[in-house]
């Protein structure tokens, strides 16, 4: 009886399904491709390998030895009781989302700077006013809080707009080719006051919780912009709403939140100058993203079958 690989990635292209089945068969596995979570629940009890972004399946898989998350973030897999067996290797799909999230960042930044929401409102009322003052990425001082794949791909795209400079902030402070300079996070407090656009793409770890607190929000220039596509826990959300209501910051765009979905009664819904998107920047709906995830998985499947280390293995202590 062949060892089982269970795959739950709805919308997966047929050629990608075939690639998974063919490699699985060549390496002595059987790939079970599921279209719904219910199908996966029925198959996962026999799974040795699981490719999915549904963390709850892991607790139903006593034979599981390798969990490949099709997401980049892995917080749900680090909680006590996440796995039926403790002897499970964990990999993620970090690197697959840089393209789609970088495009999202450019989109919401330009929408804020060019006051697109206000112009849509004017046109919706059949108005033809065109005198709203706008801002430009040209000459802007950009700070990237997070210099991983998302930060690097965003910086590369920002280059074409000719910003005044792109400064990276990371845990290590190691240089990154796409950025003019990179500093360790210990230098953040003097960099924020010199920032026109702050882009956050941090992982969700204990050390990133509320890294942008009220004091740091207020240290940004009043006319600065903020974009967060990493984890909602990285911002003191209550403090951000307070600062926006009091007129600090020209605008903020959040794709991630401290509580998701956002409760209907949450005051953030009505916060001025706040652009909300429902955690859609890094969805698996872009063809490029799905192909990248499958290619990463297949590379590591060969490593797994050969007993070699997995390239995308998560450091559980660091959380990414």
Phi and psi in degrees as GROMACS dihedral restraints (atoms count N, CA, C in turn):
[ dihedral_restraints ]
;  ai    aj    ak    al  type     phi  dphi    fc
    3     4     5     6     1   -73.6    20    10
    4     5     6     7     1   148.4    20    10
    6     7     8     9     1   -70.2    20    10
    7     8     9    10     1   144.7    20    10
    9    10    11    12     1  -100.0    20    10
   10    11    12    13     1   136.3    20    10
   12    13    14    15     1  -114.1    20    10
   13    14    15    16     1   122.7    20    10
   15    16    17    18     1  -107.3    20    10
   16    17    18    19     1   129.2    20    10
   18    19    20    21     1  -120.6    20    10
   19    20    21    22     1   125.8    20    10
   21    22    23    24     1  -126.0    20    10
   22    23    24    25     1    94.4    20    10
   24    25    26    27     1  -140.6    20    10
   25    26    27    28     1    82.3    20    10
   27    28    29    30     1   -55.4    20    10
   28    29    30    31     1   140.7    20    10
   30    31    32    33     1    87.2    20    10
   31    32    33    34     1     5.1    20    10
   33    34    35    36     1   -65.2    20    10
   34    35    36    37     1   132.7    20    10
   36    37    38    39     1   -62.8    20    10
   37    38    39    40     1   148.6    20    10
   39    40    41    42     1   -61.4    20    10
   40    41    42    43     1   -35.7    20    10
   42    43    44    45     1   -68.9    20    10
   43    44    45    46     1   -30.5    20    10
   45    46    47    48     1   -71.8    20    10
   46    47    48    49     1   -39.4    20    10
   48    49    50    51     1   -58.8    20    10
   49    50    51    52     1   -43.6    20    10
   51    52    53    54     1   -63.8    20    10
   52    53    54    55     1   -39.3    20    10
   54    55    56    57     1   -62.4    20    10
   55    56    57    58     1   -41.6    20    10
   57    58    59    60     1   -65.4    20    10
   58    59    60    61     1   -47.2    20    10
   60    61    62    63     1   -61.2    20    10
   61    62    63    64     1   -43.4    20    10
   63    64    65    66     1   -65.6    20    10
   64    65    66    67     1   -45.1    20    10
   66    67    68    69     1   -68.2    20    10
   67    68    69    70     1   -40.9    20    10
   69    70    71    72     1   -56.7    20    10
   70    71    72    73     1   -47.7    20    10
   72    73    74    75     1   -62.6    20    10
   73    74    75    76     1   -41.6    20    10
   75    76    77    78     1   -63.7    20    10
   76    77    78    79     1   -31.2    20    10
   78    79    80    81     1   -95.7    20    10
   79    80    81    82     1     3.5    20    10
   81    82    83    84     1    92.5    20    10
   82    83    84    85     1    20.7    20    10
   84    85    86    87     1  -114.9    20    10
   85    86    87    88     1   164.6    20    10
   87    88    89    90     1  -116.0    20    10
   88    89    90    91     1   124.7    20    10
   90    91    92    93     1   -92.9    20    10
   91    92    93    94     1   124.4    20    10
   93    94    95    96     1  -106.6    20    10
   94    95    96    97     1   108.0    20    10
   96    97    98    99     1   -92.2    20    10
   97    98    99   100     1   117.3    20    10
   99   100   101   102     1  -105.6    20    10
  100   101   102   103     1   144.8    20    10
  102   103   104   105     1  -101.0    20    10
  103   104   105   106     1   -20.1    20    10
  105   106   107   108     1  -133.7    20    10
  106   107   108   109     1   160.7    20    10
  108   109   110   111     1   -64.0    20    10
  109   110   111   112     1   -33.2    20    10
  111   112   113   114     1   -63.7    20    10
  112   113   114   115     1   -41.9    20    10
  114   115   116   117     1   -61.2    20    10
  115   116   117   118     1   -42.7    20    10
  117   118   119   120     1   -65.6    20    10
  118   119   120   121     1   -37.6    20    10
  120   121   122   123     1   -62.0    20    10
  121   122   123   124     1   -34.6    20    10
  123   124   125   126     1   -74.1    20    10
  124   125   126   127     1   -27.1    20    10
  126   127   128   129     1   -97.0    20    10
  127   128   129   130     1   -22.0    20    10
  129   130   131   132     1   -71.8    20    10
  130   131   132   133     1   -19.0    20    10
  132   133   134   135     1   -61.0    20    10
  133   134   135   136     1   -25.5    20    10
  135   136   137   138     1  -101.9    20    10
  136   137   138   139     1     4.4    20    10
  138   139   140   141     1   -77.6    20    10
  139   140   141   142     1   132.0    20    10
  141   142   143   144     1   -92.9    20    10
  142   143   144   145     1   -30.3    20    10
  144   145   146   147     1  -130.2    20    10
  145   146   147   148     1   140.4    20    10
  147   148   149   150     1  -132.8    20    10
  148   149   150   151     1   127.4    20    10
  150   151   152   153     1  -114.4    20    10
  151   152   153   154     1   110.7    20    10
  153   154   155   156     1  -170.5    20    10
  154   155   156   157     1   171.4    20    10
  156   157   158   159     1  -119.6    20    10
  157   158   159   160     1    17.4    20    10
  159   160   161   162     1  -101.1    20    10
  160   161   162   163     1    98.2    20    10
  162   163   164   165     1   -63.6    20    10
  163   164   165   166     1   -30.5    20    10
  165   166   167   168     1   -64.1    20    10
  166   167   168   169     1   -20.4    20    10
  168   169   170   171     1   -65.6    20    10
  169   170   171   172     1   -27.8    20    10
  171   172   173   174     1   -63.2    20    10
  172   173   174   175     1   -34.2    20    10
  174   175   176   177     1   -72.9    20    10
  175   176   177   178     1   -11.6    20    10
  177   178   179   180     1  -104.6    20    10
  178   179   180   181     1    12.4    20    10
  180   181   182   183     1  -124.0    20    10
  181   182   183   184     1    82.3    20    10
  183   184   185   186     1   -66.5    20    10
  184   185   186   187     1   -20.8    20    10
  186   187   188   189     1   -96.8    20    10
  187   188   189   190     1     4.2    20    10
  189   190   191   192     1   -65.8    20    10
  190   191   192   193     1   134.7    20    10
  192   193   194   195     1  -123.4    20    10
  193   194   195   196     1   -18.9    20    10
  195   196   197   198     1  -145.4    20    10
  196   197   198   199     1   121.0    20    10
  198   199   200   201     1  -106.3    20    10
  199   200   201   202     1   117.5    20    10
  201   202   203   204     1  -105.3    20    10
  202   203   204   205     1   106.6    20    10
  204   205   206   207     1   -79.6    20    10
  205   206   207   208     1   130.0    20    10
  207   208   209   210     1   -78.7    20    10
  208   209   210   211     1    -1.6    20    10
  210   211   212   213     1   -94.0    20    10
  211   212   213   214     1   167.1    20    10
  213   214   215   216     1   -87.1    20    10
  214   215   216   217     1   -41.9    20    10
  216   217   218   219     1   -76.2    20    10
  217   218   219   220     1   142.9    20    10
  219   220   221   222     1  -127.3    20    10
  220   221   222   223     1    16.4    20    10
  222   223   224   225     1   -52.9    20    10
  223   224   225   226     1   -41.8    20    10
  225   226   227   228     1   -61.6    20    10
  226   227   228   229     1   -24.4    20    10
  228   229   230   231     1   -86.2    20    10
  229   230   231   232     1    -7.5    20    10
  231   232   233   234     1   -97.9    20    10
  232   233   234   235     1    -2.4    20    10
  234   235   236   237     1   -79.3    20    10
  235   236   237   238     1   148.4    20    10
  237   238   239   240     1   -56.3    20    10
  238   239   240   241     1   136.5    20    10
  240   241   242   243     1    80.4    20    10
  241   242   243   244     1     8.2    20    10
  243   244   245   246     1   -65.7    20    10
  244   245   246   247     1   -30.2    20    10
  246   247   248   249     1  -117.2    20    10
  247   248   249   250     1   144.5    20    10
  249   250   251   252     1   -69.9    20    10
  250   251   252   253     1   -29.5    20    10
  252   253   254   255     1  -123.1    20    10
  253   254   255   256     1   143.4    20    10
  255   256   257   258     1   -83.9    20    10
  256   257   258   259     1   -13.4    20    10
  258   259   260   261     1   -91.2    20    10
  259   260   261   262     1    62.5    20    10
  261   262   263   264     1  -127.5    20    10
  262   263   264   265     1   127.7    20    10
  264   265   266   267     1   -80.8    20    10
  265   266   267   268     1   143.8    20    10
  267   268   269   270     1  -123.0    20    10
  268   269   270   271     1   125.2    20    10
  270   271   272   273     1  -123.3    20    10
  271   272   273   274     1   161.2    20    10
  273   274   275   276     1  -126.9    20    10
  274   275   276   277     1  -175.0    20    10
  276   277   278   279     1  -116.0    20    10
  277   278   279   280     1    36.4    20    10
  279   280   281   282     1   -60.4    20    10
  280   281   282   283     1   132.9    20    10
  282   283   284   285     1   108.9    20    10
  283   284   285   286     1   -18.9    20    10
  285   286   287   288     1   -82.4    20    10
  286   287   288   289     1   -17.2    20    10
  288   289   290   291     1  -106.9    20    10
  289   290   291   292     1    -2.2    20    10
  291   292   293   294     1   -58.9    20    10
  292   293   294   295     1   -41.2    20    10
  294   295   296   297     1   -65.1    20    10
  295   296   297   298     1   -53.4    20    10
  297   298   299   300     1   -66.7    20    10
  298   299   300   301     1   -37.9    20    10
  300   301   302   303     1   -73.6    20    10
  301   302   303   304     1   -36.4    20    10
  303   304   305   306     1   -61.0    20    10
  304   305   306   307     1   -41.6    20    10
  306   307   308   309     1   -64.3    20    10
  307   308   309   310     1   -38.7    20    10
  309   310   311   312     1   -61.8    20    10
  310   311   312   313     1   -44.2    20    10
  312   313   314   315     1   -60.6    20    10
  313   314   315   316     1   -46.0    20    10
  315   316   317   318     1   -60.7    20    10
  316   317   318   319     1   -42.6    20    10
  318   319   320   321     1   -59.6    20    10
  319   320   321   322     1   -54.0    20    10
  321   322   323   324     1   -70.4    20    10
  322   323   324   325     1   -31.7    20    10
  324   325   326   327     1   -63.9    20    10
  325   326   327   328     1   -47.4    20    10
  327   328   329   330     1   -66.2    20    10
  328   329   330   331     1   -36.2    20    10
  330   331   332   333     1   -61.0    20    10
  331   332   333   334     1   -42.3    20    10
  333   334   335   336     1   -69.0    20    10
  334   335   336   337     1   -49.4    20    10
  336   337   338   339     1   -64.8    20    10
  337   338   339   340     1   -33.7    20    10
  339   340   341   342     1   -98.8    20    10
  340   341   342   343     1     7.5    20    10
  342   343   344   345     1    55.8    20    10
  343   344   345   346     1    46.1    20    10
  345   346   347   348     1   -63.1    20    10
  346   347   348   349     1   -40.4    20    10
  348   349   350   351     1   -61.4    20    10
  349   350   351   352     1   -40.0    20    10
  351   352   353   354     1   -68.4    20    10
  352   353   354   355     1   -39.7    20    10
  354   355   356   357     1   -66.7    20    10
  355   356   357   358     1   -35.5    20    10
  357   358   359   360     1   -62.0    20    10
  358   359   360   361     1   -39.3    20    10
  360   361   362   363     1   -64.6    20    10
  361   362   363   364     1   -39.9    20    10
  363   364   365   366     1   -62.6    20    10
  364   365   366   367     1   -47.1    20    10
  366   367   368   369     1   -67.6    20    10
  367   368   369   370     1   -36.1    20    10
  369   370   371   372     1   -60.7    20    10
  370   371   372   373     1   -30.0    20    10
  372   373   374   375     1   -91.4    20    10
  373   374   375   376     1    17.0    20    10
  375   376   377   378     1    61.7    20    10
  376   377   378   379     1    30.4    20    10
  378   379   380   381     1   -93.7    20    10
  379   380   381   382     1   162.3    20    10
  381   382   383   384     1  -132.7    20    10
  382   383   384   385     1    33.5    20    10
  384   385   386   387     1   -72.3    20    10
  385   386   387   388     1   140.3    20    10
  387   388   389   390     1  -143.3    20    10
  388   389   390   391     1    33.3    20    10
  390   391   392   393     1  -112.0    20    10
  391   392   393   394     1    14.9    20    10
  393   394   395   396     1   -68.6    20    10
  394   395   396   397     1   133.6    20    10
  396   397   398   399     1   -68.9    20    10
  397   398   399   400     1   133.9    20    10
  399   400   401   402     1  -119.3    20    10
  400   401   402   403     1   167.6    20    10
  402   403   404   405     1  -121.6    20    10
  403   404   405   406     1   168.9    20    10
  405   406   407   408     1  -133.1    20    10
  406   407   408   409     1   150.5    20    10
  408   409   410   411     1   -72.2    20    10
  409   410   411   412     1   -21.2    20    10
  411   412   413   414     1   -62.5    20    10
  412   413   414   415     1   121.7    20    10
  414   415   416   417     1    80.5    20    10
  415   416   417   418     1     2.5    20    10
  417   418   419   420     1   -77.7    20    10
  418   419   420   421     1   146.0    20    10
  420   421   422   423     1   -92.1    20    10
  421   422   423   424     1   114.3    20    10
  423   424   425   426     1  -107.4    20    10
  424   425   426   427     1   132.5    20    10
  426   427   428   429     1  -118.5    20    10
  427   428   429   430     1   125.4    20    10
  429   430   431   432     1  -102.8    20    10
  430   431   432   433     1   106.4    20    10
  432   433   434   435     1   -88.6    20    10
  433   434   435   436     1    90.8    20    10
  435   436   437   438     1   122.4    20    10
  436   437   438   439     1   116.4    20    10
  438   439   440   441     1  -117.4    20    10
  439   440   441   442     1    25.0    20    10
  441   442   443   444     1   -77.1    20    10
  442   443   444   445     1  -156.4    20    10
  444   445   446   447     1   -56.8    20    10
  445   446   447   448     1   -44.3    20    10
  447   448   449   450     1   -64.9    20    10
  448   449   450   451     1   -46.4    20    10
  450   451   452   453     1   -61.2    20    10
  451   452   453   454     1   -42.4    20    10
  453   454   455   456     1   -68.2    20    10
  454   455   456   457     1   -43.4    20    10
  456   457   458   459     1   -68.7    20    10
  457   458   459   460     1   -34.0    20    10
  459   460   461   462     1   -67.8    20    10
  460   461   462   463     1   -44.5    20    10
  462   463   464   465     1   -59.5    20    10
  463   464   465   466     1   -40.9    20    10
  465   466   467   468     1   -61.2    20    10
  466   467   468   469     1   -38.5    20    10
  468   469   470   471     1   -75.8    20    10
  469   470   471   472     1   -32.7    20    10
  471   472   473   474     1   -66.7    20    10
  472   473   474   475     1   -26.7    20    10
  474   475   476   477     1   -52.3    20    10
  475   476   477   478     1   -39.0    20    10
  477   478   479   480     1   -64.9    20    10
  478   479   480   481     1   -19.4    20    10
  480   481   482   483     1   -87.9    20    10
  481   482   483   484     1    -4.6    20    10
  483   484   485   486     1    57.4    20    10
  484   485   486   487     1    60.2    20    10
  486   487   488   489     1   -68.5    20    10
  487   488   489   490     1   165.4    20    10
  489   490   491   492     1   -66.5    20    10
  490   491   492   493     1   -28.0    20    10
  492   493   494   495     1   175.3    20    10
  493   494   495   496     1   153.9    20    10
  495   496   497   498     1  -120.6    20    10
  496   497   498   499     1   115.5    20    10
  498   499   500   501     1  -106.9    20    10
  499   500   501   502     1   129.8    20    10
  501   502   503   504     1  -101.2    20    10
  502   503   504   505     1   146.3    20    10
  504   505   506   507     1  -126.5    20    10
  505   506   507   508     1   124.2    20    10
  507   508   509   510     1  -141.5    20    10
  508   509   510   511     1   172.8    20    10
  510   511   512   513     1   -61.8    20    10
  511   512   513   514     1   -41.0    20    10
  513   514   515   516     1   -94.4    20    10
  514   515   516   517     1   -28.2    20    10
  516   517   518   519     1    78.4    20    10
  517   518   519   520     1    12.8    20    10
  519   520   521   522     1   -67.9    20    10
  520   521   522   523     1   142.9    20    10
  522   523   524   525     1   -59.2    20    10
  523   524   525   526     1   147.7    20    10
  525   526   527   528     1  -129.4    20    10
  526   527   528   529     1   129.7    20    10
  528   529   530   531     1   -56.9    20    10
  529   530   531   532     1   -36.7    20    10
  531   532   533   534     1   -78.0    20    10
  532   533   534   535     1    -7.7    20    10
  534   535   536   537     1  -118.0    20    10
  535   536   537   538     1   151.2    20    10
  537   538   539   540     1   -70.1    20    10
  538   539   540   541     1   -35.0    20    10
  540   541   542   543     1  -157.2    20    10
  541   542   543   544     1   151.6    20    10
  543   544   545   546     1  -134.1    20    10
  544   545   546   547     1   133.4    20    10
  546   547   548   549     1  -122.0    20    10
  547   548   549   550     1   155.1    20    10
  549   550   551   552     1   -69.6    20    10
  550   551   552   553     1   160.0    20    10
  552   553   554   555     1   -62.1    20    10
  553   554   555   556     1   -19.0    20    10
  555   556   557   558     1   -64.6    20    10
  556   557   558   559     1   -17.0    20    10
  558   559   560   561     1   -95.6    20    10
  559   560   561   562     1     4.0    20    10
  561   562   563   564     1   -58.8    20    10
  562   563   564   565     1   -38.2    20    10
  564   565   566   567     1   -65.1    20    10
  565   566   567   568     1   -30.6    20    10
  567   568   569   570     1   -89.2    20    10
  568   569   570   571     1   -15.3    20    10
  570   571   572   573     1   -83.4    20    10
  571   572   573   574     1   -35.6    20    10
  573   574   575   576     1   -56.2    20    10
  574   575   576   577     1   -43.9    20    10
  576   577   578   579     1   -64.2    20    10
  577   578   579   580     1   -13.5    20    10
  579   580   581   582     1  -108.0    20    10
  580   581   582   583     1    29.6    20    10
  582   583   584   585     1  -118.1    20    10
  583   584   585   586     1   129.1    20    10
  585   586   587   588     1   -95.6    20    10
  586   587   588   589     1   -29.6    20    10
  588   589   590   591     1  -138.5    20    10
  589   590   591   592     1   118.2    20    10
  591   592   593   594     1  -107.0    20    10
  592   593   594   595     1   121.5    20    10
  594   595   596   597     1  -114.9    20    10
  595   596   597   598     1   122.4    20    10
  597   598   599   600     1  -110.8    20    10
  598   599   600   601     1   125.9    20    10
  600   601   602   603     1  -139.0    20    10
  601   602   603   604     1    48.9    20    10
  603   604   605   606     1   -85.0    20    10
  604   605   606   607     1   150.1    20    10
  606   607   608   609     1   -75.1    20    10
  607   608   609   610     1   164.4    20    10
  609   610   611   612     1   -89.2    20    10
  610   611   612   613     1    97.9    20    10
  612   613   614   615     1  -132.1    20    10
  613   614   615   616     1   163.1    20    10
  615   616   617   618     1   -55.6    20    10
  616   617   618   619     1   -34.8    20    10
  618   619   620   621     1   -79.0    20    10
  619   620   621   622     1   -12.5    20    10
  621   622   623   624     1   -97.4    20    10
  622   623   624   625     1    -4.0    20    10
  624   625   626   627     1   -62.9    20    10
  625   626   627   628     1   122.6    20    10
  627   628   629   630     1    54.0    20    10
  628   629   630   631     1    34.7    20    10
  630   631   632   633     1   -60.6    20    10
  631   632   633   634     1   -30.1    20    10
  633   634   635   636     1  -101.7    20    10
  634   635   636   637     1    90.0    20    10
  636   637   638   639     1   -93.9    20    10
  637   638   639   640     1  -177.2    20    10
  639   640   641   642     1   -60.5    20    10
  640   641   642   643     1   -41.4    20    10
  642   643   644   645     1   -60.3    20    10
  643   644   645   646     1   -42.7    20    10
  645   646   647   648     1   -73.1    20    10
  646   647   648   649     1   -34.5    20    10
  648   649   650   651     1   -60.9    20    10
  649   650   651   652     1   -44.3    20    10
  651   652   653   654     1   -70.4    20    10
  652   653   654   655     1   -19.2    20    10
  654   655   656   657     1   -79.1    20    10
  655   656   657   658     1   -16.7    20    10
  657   658   659   660     1   -69.2    20    10
  658   659   660   661     1   148.6    20    10
  660   661   662   663     1   -57.1    20    10
  661   662   663   664     1   147.8    20    10
  663   664   665   666     1   -58.4    20    10
  664   665   666   667     1   -28.2    20    10
  666   667   668   669     1   -98.6    20    10
  667   668   669   670     1    16.3    20    10
  669   670   671   672     1   -79.6    20    10
  670   671   672   673     1   162.7    20    10
  672   673   674   675     1  -117.2    20    10
  673   674   675   676     1   150.9    20    10
  675   676   677   678     1  -130.4    20    10
  676   677   678   679     1   134.3    20    10
  678   679   680   681     1  -129.6    20    10
  679   680   681   682     1   129.1    20    10
  681   682   683   684     1  -124.8    20    10
  682   683   684   685     1   119.6    20    10
  684   685   686   687     1  -124.5    20    10
  685   686   687   688     1     6.4    20    10
  687   688   689   690     1   -87.2    20    10
  688   689   690   691     1   -91.7    20    10
  690   691   692   693     1  -134.5    20    10
  691   692   693   694     1   139.0    20    10
  693   694   695   696     1   -61.3    20    10
  694   695   696   697     1   -28.6    20    10
  696   697   698   699     1   -66.8    20    10
  697   698   699   700     1   -14.4    20    10
  699   700   701   702     1   -73.7    20    10
  700   701   702   703     1   -15.8    20    10
  702   703   704   705     1  -117.0    20    10
  703   704   705   706     1   138.7    20    10
  705   706   707   708     1   -74.1    20    10
  706   707   708   709     1    94.7    20    10
  708   709   710   711     1   -62.4    20    10
  709   710   711   712     1   -39.9    20    10
  711   712   713   714     1   -61.8    20    10
  712   713   714   715     1   -41.9    20    10
  714   715   716   717     1   -66.6    20    10
  715   716   717   718     1   -38.3    20    10
  717   718   719   720     1   -63.2    20    10
  718   719   720   721     1   -45.4    20    10
  720   721   722   723     1   -59.8    20    10
  721   722   723   724     1   -42.8    20    10
  723   724   725   726     1   -60.6    20    10
  724   725   726   727     1   -46.0    20    10
  726   727   728   729     1   -66.1    20    10
  727   728   729   730     1   -39.7    20    10
  729   730   731   732     1   -65.7    20    10
  730   731   732   733     1   -41.1    20    10
  732   733   734   735     1   -65.0    20    10
  733   734   735   736     1   -29.8    20    10
  735   736   737   738     1   -87.9    20    10
  736   737   738   739     1     3.7    20    10
  738   739   740   741     1    93.9    20    10
  739   740   741   742     1     8.4    20    10
  741   742   743   744     1   -92.1    20    10
  742   743   744   745     1   132.2    20    10
  744   745   746   747     1    85.1    20    10
  745   746   747   748     1   137.5    20    10
  747   748   749   750     1   -74.7    20    10
  748   749   750   751     1   -25.8    20    10
  750   751   752   753     1   178.3    20    10
  751   752   753   754     1   157.9    20    10
  753   754   755   756     1  -140.1    20    10
  754   755   756   757     1   143.2    20    10
  756   757   758   759     1  -125.3    20    10
  757   758   759   760     1   117.5    20    10
  759   760   761   762     1  -116.2    20    10
  760   761   762   763     1   130.0    20    10
  762   763   764   765     1  -108.5    20    10
  763   764   765   766     1    -8.9    20    10
  765   766   767   768     1  -133.3    20    10
  766   767   768   769     1   149.9    20    10
  768   769   770   771     1  -141.7    20    10
  769   770   771   772     1   160.6    20    10
  771   772   773   774     1   -65.3    20    10
  772   773   774   775     1   -33.6    20    10
  774   775   776   777     1  -126.0    20    10
  775   776   777   778     1   126.5    20    10
  777   778   779   780     1  -129.3    20    10
  778   779   780   781     1   134.6    20    10
  780   781   782   783     1   -62.5    20    10
  781   782   783   784     1   159.2    20    10
  783   784   785   786     1   -66.9    20    10
  784   785   786   787     1   127.5    20    10
  786   787   788   789     1   -59.3    20    10
  787   788   789   790     1   144.0    20    10
  789   790   791   792     1   -57.2    20    10
  790   791   792   793     1   -30.5    20    10
  792   793   794   795     1   -88.8    20    10
  793   794   795   796     1    -0.8    20    10
  795   796   797   798     1   -63.9    20    10
  796   797   798   799     1   129.3    20    10
  798   799   800   801     1   -63.9    20    10
  799   800   801   802     1   -12.7    20    10
  801   802   803   804     1   -63.6    20    10
  802   803   804   805     1   -26.4    20    10
  804   805   806   807     1   -58.0    20    10
  805   806   807   808     1   -35.1    20    10
  807   808   809   810     1  -106.2    20    10
  808   809   810   811     1    19.9    20    10
  810   811   812   813     1   -75.1    20    10
  811   812   813   814     1   131.7    20    10
  813   814   815   816     1   -69.2    20    10
  814   815   816   817     1   149.1    20    10
  816   817   818   819     1    58.7    20    10
  817   818   819   820     1    27.8    20    10
  819   820   821   822     1  -115.1    20    10
  820   821   822   823     1   124.0    20    10
  822   823   824   825     1  -100.0    20    10
  823   824   825   826     1   112.8    20    10
  825   826   827   828     1  -104.8    20    10
  826   827   828   829     1   130.8    20    10
  828   829   830   831     1  -126.7    20    10
  829   830   831   832     1   146.8    20    10
  831   832   833   834     1   -85.9    20    10
  832   833   834   835     1    61.7    20    10
  834   835   836   837     1    50.3    20    10
  835   836   837   838     1    50.0    20    10
  837   838   839   840     1  -112.7    20    10
  838   839   840   841     1    -1.7    20    10
  840   841   842   843     1   -62.5    20    10
  841   842   843   844     1   -36.0    20    10
  843   844   845   846     1  -114.7    20    10
  844   845   846   847     1    33.0    20    10
  846   847   848   849     1   -63.9    20    10
  847   848   849   850     1   166.1    20    10
  849   850   851   852     1   -93.0    20    10
  850   851   852   853     1    29.7    20    10
  852   853   854   855     1   -92.7    20    10
  853   854   855   856     1    -7.0    20    10
  855   856   857   858     1   -90.8    20    10
  856   857   858   859     1   131.4    20    10
  858   859   860   861     1   -55.8    20    10
  859   860   861   862     1   -43.2    20    10
  861   862   863   864     1   -55.2    20    10
  862   863   864   865     1   -42.9    20    10
  864   865   866   867     1   -63.2    20    10
  865   866   867   868     1   -47.4    20    10
  867   868   869   870     1   -61.1    20    10
  868   869   870   871     1   -42.0    20    10
  870   871   872   873     1   -64.9    20    10
  871   872   873   874     1   -40.6    20    10
  873   874   875   876     1   -63.1    20    10
  874   875   876   877     1   -43.9    20    10
  876   877   878   879     1   -60.3    20    10
  877   878   879   880     1   -46.5    20    10
  879   880   881   882     1   -65.9    20    10
  880   881   882   883     1   -41.0    20    10
  882   883   884   885     1   -61.4    20    10
  883   884   885   886     1   -42.7    20    10
  885   886   887   888     1   -62.1    20    10
  886   887   888   889     1   -43.6    20    10
  888   889   890   891     1   -62.4    20    10
  889   890   891   892     1   -43.9    20    10
  891   892   893   894     1   -67.0    20    10
  892   893   894   895     1   -36.3    20    10
  894   895   896   897     1   -61.3    20    10
  895   896   897   898     1   -43.8    20    10
  897   898   899   900     1   -76.4    20    10
  898   899   900   901     1   -24.2    20    10
  900   901   902   903     1   -63.9    20    10
  901   902   903   904     1   -40.4    20    10
  903   904   905   906     1   -64.0    20    10
  904   905   906   907     1   -40.6    20    10
  906   907   908   909     1   -63.3    20    10
  907   908   909   910     1   -44.2    20    10
  909   910   911   912     1   -59.9    20    10
  910   911   912   913     1   -47.3    20    10
  912   913   914   915     1   -64.8    20    10
  913   914   915   916     1   -29.6    20    10
  915   916   917   918     1   -90.6    20    10
  916   917   918   919     1    -1.9    20    10
  918   919   920   921     1    77.2    20    10
  919   920   921   922     1    18.5    20    10
  921   922   923   924     1   -91.4    20    10
  922   923   924   925     1   161.4    20    10
  924   925   926   927     1   -61.1    20    10
  925   926   927   928     1   147.6    20    10
  927   928   929   930     1   -85.0    20    10
  928   929   930   931     1   131.4    20    10
  930   931   932   933     1   -67.0    20    10
  931   932   933   934     1   -32.2    20    10
  933   934   935   936     1  -101.5    20    10
  934   935   936   937     1    22.1    20    10
  936   937   938   939     1   -65.3    20    10
  937   938   939   940     1   138.2    20    10
  939   940   941   942     1   -86.6    20    10
  940   941   942   943     1   137.5    20    10
  942   943   944   945     1   -84.7    20    10
  943   944   945   946     1   105.2    20    10
  945   946   947   948     1   -64.6    20    10
  946   947   948   949     1   -29.9    20    10
  948   949   950   951     1   -69.6    20    10
  949   950   951   952     1   -40.3    20    10
  951   952   953   954     1   -80.7    20    10
  952   953   954   955     1   -25.3    20    10
  954   955   956   957     1    88.6    20    10
  955   956   957   958     1    14.2    20    10
